[in-house]
Amino acid sequence: MPVMTRTVVVSGGGSGIGRAVAITLAEGASHVTVVGRRTGPLEALAEAHPGTIDLVTADVSTPDGARRVADHLASSGHGCAGVVAAAGGLSPRHAPGDGLAEVEAGWQAAFRSNVLTAVLLVEALTPALRDASGRVVLLSSVAALRGSGAGPYGAMKSALHAWMFDLARDLGHHGGTANAVAPGFVPDTEFWAGRLDDDVIRRKSLETLVGRPGTTHEVASLIAWLLGPDGGWVTGQILSPNGGSVLGR
């Protein structure tokens, strides 16, 4: 009987931290299934790592999109070694004077983008994760630890933390793990698109103890460690690589 290939599913893998995670894992000889809504960036990533990265174009904020990923793994014969739920981002903020309907729409959009993208994907893959003693990493944000200043983003990421604790308990019965990684200022992501200038970078860098932004590779390396051979006894934790902008709690 052929040995089943075990893959790590990375959502939001077409850009930013998700893309860096996929590359780090592929270069470390893991098989990666990259998931995103835009086919072009996923194809470029898969073409650069033939045989190591495959792709699924899907919107995992919907049940159909999450099921598409689970069906892909089943049809390709891949076991699920882990899930990195990196899809998410900012929703348009309501303007001063907007009514409650606009506020509601913004919060609903943020919930779908940052919470349901993780919940639906992991739920769809939970049977495969249990079978493979798989590991889950939820991409959170330092905003979940200190607030995002305005709007729903920090609250949505914070919601992932409580859910992660339940995941850790469940997967632990099957030898698996669940953790959240809450990065600080990492400018090379679509999260910061159109919102960066030299002054923002300077101010954000001065908030850290090391005087600089983080990189997508630094965050990806931490996530890869959690998924790797030495990360199996770390579970139910919130890890925040943030350069010391928020100290341990």
Secondary structure as GFF3:
##gff-version 3
##sequence-region A 1 249
A	DSSP	beta_strand	6	11	.	.	.	ID=ss1
A	DSSP	alpha_helix	16	27	.	.	.	ID=ss2
A	DSSP	beta_strand	31	36	.	.	.	ID=ss3
A	DSSP	alpha_helix	39	48	.	.	.	ID=ss4
A	DSSP	beta_strand	53	57	.	.	.	ID=ss5
A	DSSP	alpha_helix	63	76	.	.	.	ID=ss6
A	DSSP	beta_strand	79	85	.	.	.	ID=ss7
A	DSSP	alpha_helix	100	111	.	.	.	ID=ss8
A	DSSP	pi_helix	112	116	.	.	.	ID=ss9
A	DSSP	alpha_helix	117	131	.	.	.	ID=ss10
A	DSSP	beta_strand	135	139	.	.	.	ID=ss11
A	DSSP	alpha_helix	143	146	.	.	.	ID=ss12
A	DSSP	alpha_helix	153	172	.	.	.	ID=ss13
A	DSSP	beta_strand	177	181	.	.	.	ID=ss14
A	DSSP	three_ten_helix	190	192	.	.	.	ID=ss15
A	DSSP	alpha_helix	198	206	.	.	.	ID=ss16
A	DSSP	alpha_helix	216	227	.	.	.	ID=ss17
A	DSSP	beta_strand	238	239	.	.	.	ID=ss18
###
